[in-house]
């Protein structure tokens, strides 16, 4: 699969009912909710990579091993 954030090769660890769990060599481990995926695809949005990577670092520093991106995250342009 392709990473939703950077579009590089990534592994889909699991696909839960409400989210995809992703391991990307560049972005690290994260989850993305189905509602966030719907917003991205419906509006042809792309992630602001720098803003998203910064947000992921902050979330991991706060103790979230696999931060979850939700539709309200606002990490796209």
N, C-alpha and C positions, 0 to 999 in steps of 0.2 A: 504494500500500500504506500501511498504518499502521505507525508506529514501534512496535516491541515494548516500548520503555521508556516513552515518554510518550503514545503513542496518537495523535500528530499525524501529518499527512501526511509521508511519507518516500519515498525512492526505493530500490528494491531494485536494487543495482548488479549483483549477480551471485548466482546460486544455485549453489553448489558442491555436490558430493555430500554433504559433511559439515557445511556451514554456509551461512547466508544472510549476505550482505554488504549493509549498510544505510547510506544517507546520509540523516540527519535534520537539518533546519535547526536544531532545538533541541538535539539530543543530539550531533550530529556523526557522524562515520563510525565504524562498529563492525561486528564480526561476531558472530554468535550460532550456536553449534553446534546440530546437530539434537538432540543429547541434552539440551541446555538447553531447547530448544523443547518437547521431549517432557515434561520435568519441569514446565515452566510450564503446559502445557495439561492434563496428567493431574491436576494438583493444583489447578487454577484459581488459581494464584499470579499476582500482579502484581509488577512491579518496584517496589522502594523507590526512587523517582526520585532523591531527594537523595543517597542512598548510592551509587547507580549512577553518577550524574554525577560525584561525587567520585572514585569508582574509575576512571572513564574519564579524568578529568583527570590522575590519578596515573600511569596507564599511558602516556598520551601524553607526559607530562613525562619518563618513563623511556625514551622513544624509540619507543613503539609507535604508529605512525601510525593503524592500525585495530585497536584492542584487540579481542580475541576473548573473548566471554562463554561460559564452559563451565558445565556442570551443577553443578560444585562451587563456582562463584563465590559462591553464597549471597547474591545481591543482591536477592532478592525476599522478600515478606512472605506 
